Amino acid sequence: MYSLPSQATRPLSLTKSSLHFRFLSSVSLPIFHKLQTRLSFSKNYPKAPLFIRNCTSITAKPSSEFNRNRTPDAPDEKLRALRELFSRPGVNIDAYIIPSQDAHQSEFIAECYMRRAYISGFTGSAGTAIVTTDKAALWTDGRYFLQAEQQLSSSWILMRSGNLGVPTTSEWLNDVLAAGGRVGIDPFLFSSDAAEELKDAIAKKNHELVYLYDLNLVDVIWKESRPKPPNKPIRVHDLKYAGIDVMSKLSSLRSELADAGSSAIVISMLDEIAWLLNLRGSDVPHSPVMYAYLIVEIDRAKLFIDDSKVTPEVMNHLKNAGVELRPYDSILSEIKSLAAQGAKLWLDPSSINASIMNTYKTACEKYLRNTDNKRRSRTKMYGDTNGQSGGSTGVLKTSPISFAKALKNSAELEGMRNSHLRDAAALAKFWDWLEEEIHNGVALTEVDVADKLLEFRSKQDGFLDTSFDTISGSGANGAIIHYRAEPEKCSIVDPTKLFLLDSGAQYVDGTTDITRTVHFGEPTARQKECYTRVLQGHIALDQAVFPENTPGFVLDAFARSCLWKIGLDYRHGTGHGVGAALNVHEGPQSISFRYGNMTPLMEGMIVSNEPGYYEDHAFGIRIENLLYVKEIDTPNRFGGISYLGFEKLTFVPIQTKLVDLSLMSALETDWLNNYHLQVWEKVSPLLDGSARQWLWNNTRPVVKE
């Protein structure tokens, strides 16, 4: 799948909390990486450096060209109804922000939480909508520009994030609101970091950030048509796939808590909870997670979840691990209770929502006041004048689970290897079928193709779901980086045009993500050159060897350099982390031109390798494999450190007729032939008949003249 920009899932945050990672030299525990910085609630909490250009005075309207020739739409009734709520008692706001997130900062969310999509009509997974009393604007990144153009009505202004002259959300609010405006948000839908940065940014114009705890304004107008929250049962993730039992994970986490001087950690990221407890769910499309919060204390743990999802097997699993159940919506009352007891909570401000963070801060302040009052009483009674002020403070730093989860153990790696081979067999059968249908002149829509791929995958052992909506794009649709074909609007797969297919699957033992671009006829010289340069970038990254402690952004240029030589580029990152039978996108690692993420690539991490090139309204090209990071045996070890490289997990042929061999070096040609030899050796034993023949035909070596 396309690689996430570093801020794609948190578009309101000017910086990403992963900026707090620095070059790390070692992992001191087998499960949890020790992060050294300890922070408490104070103004000394470091702000990460901002890399966004200041354009406060800019009043650009970047969607003006898009809207200029459009016929005005009918008045937007949703916007009218939303604005009517602005003056309601207890609300009294001048603007309302609707992000893409749920209360857990998830990328993919349940349908009942798709508030931004409901209010705007834009269905891309990343974006932020802002509605004022007379304007409505939507920010999204380069993956979605074309999609947003198609889906937004003329009532909306499209803000193309990252383009020159496009203001940030806070800059725009400061420009369009009169001084002293009130900006409303649902604090459950913003990370603490994002809310604080927004609050500081709009304060420059005396605007106030208003937390609307008790109601979400979009939900009010959504009414009965809003989908119900998911309630499907969760399941135990077998130890043979997880590799480490829950008690061991909790024990390591508690060691981290003790070292940090914390009495408990609050975990809200759904994949972190699933990984830590060896559980999987189906609350969120494409991601095997369940809606829950988890609090791990030194001597107990509490899972906040709708207990109707908890089967007897799961209940026994949790009981054996010492995990108690609590109602999902009781999380804030538990936070208050812990603070009242003087608990020092570990909170990750990049993921914990502002509602939890502010509830804890307020409860801590109350606890401190009570403690100080009692101390003053004792001082008067007993003459205690040591001047000490006791109380509860939080530990604010990155969740240790994020890093631990990224370092795959041997069982997780084995599951990923096995699931990728089964996935490759399904894809070989699919491509064999598709080429035959196209050759016979069968008219297939992009949706037909995606559905057939799902059919082939669903026959593989351990298949559960797709890992994201399949991107099936013919011709110009392939240039829409996150294109989603819909039955009534999609195109017929045109054999005279490039076809891009980005897809993935969730298996019980692993998660896959692969993109291939093909041509069923004769590609043009331009298409072959662009494709070859994308392939050269893919090869360069695949073959990279780099010293330990290298952050992913250092490697991003490897994949772009051949495109840069002729003045071409692409708007998405080159690589994202991938979970083991978990989310198809995970952090903290990435390979991206956004150089804020200093997380080093470390042995056991899995990343995608997916350079691309897109010509708007013409074609799109992307080639993607998944790789895992491993140590490389180099003849030298400058500085006495280890050197790392990659090993492939994905084994599906790359179409050679799109390759201009005259542009390829001998080493690049050897890489392609060696890769295809591996594909044949690993996947052919899983095939027979025409699919095996297709694989043979598409893995034969090419010869550079």
Secondary structure, DSSP 4 states (H G I P E B T S, - for coil): --BPPTTTT-TT-SS-GGGG--------SSSPPPP-----SSTTSPPPPP-SPP-TT----TTHHHHHTSPPPPP-HHHHHHHHHTTSTTT--SEEEE-S--TT--SS--GGG-HHHHHH----SS-EEEEESS-EEEEE-TTSHHHHHHH--TTSEEEETTSTTPPPHHHHHHHHSPTT-EEEE-GGGSBHHHHHHHHHHHGGGT-EEEE--S--HHHHHHGGGSPPPP-PPPEE--HHHH-S-HHHHHHHHHHHHHHHT-SEEEE--HHHHHHHHTEE--SBTTB-----EEEEESS-EEEE--GGG--HHHHHHHHHTTEEEE-GGGHHHHHHHHHHTT--EEE-TTTSBHHHHHHHHHHHHHHHHHHHHHHHHHHHHH------------EES--HHHHHHHS--HHHHHHHHHHHHHHHHHHHHHHHHHHHHHHTT---BHHHHHHHHHHHHHTSTTEEEESS--EEEEGGGGGSTT----TTTPPB--TTSEEEEEE-EEETTEE--EEEEEESS---HHHHHHHHHHHHHHHHHHT--EETT-BTHHHHHHHHHHHHTTT---SSBSEEE--SSS-SSEEEEEE-S-TT--PBP-TT-EEEE--EEEETTTEEEE-BEEEEEEEE--S--GGG--EEEEEE----PPPGGG--GGGS-HHHHHHHHHHHHHHHHHHGGG--HHHHHHHHHTSSPP---
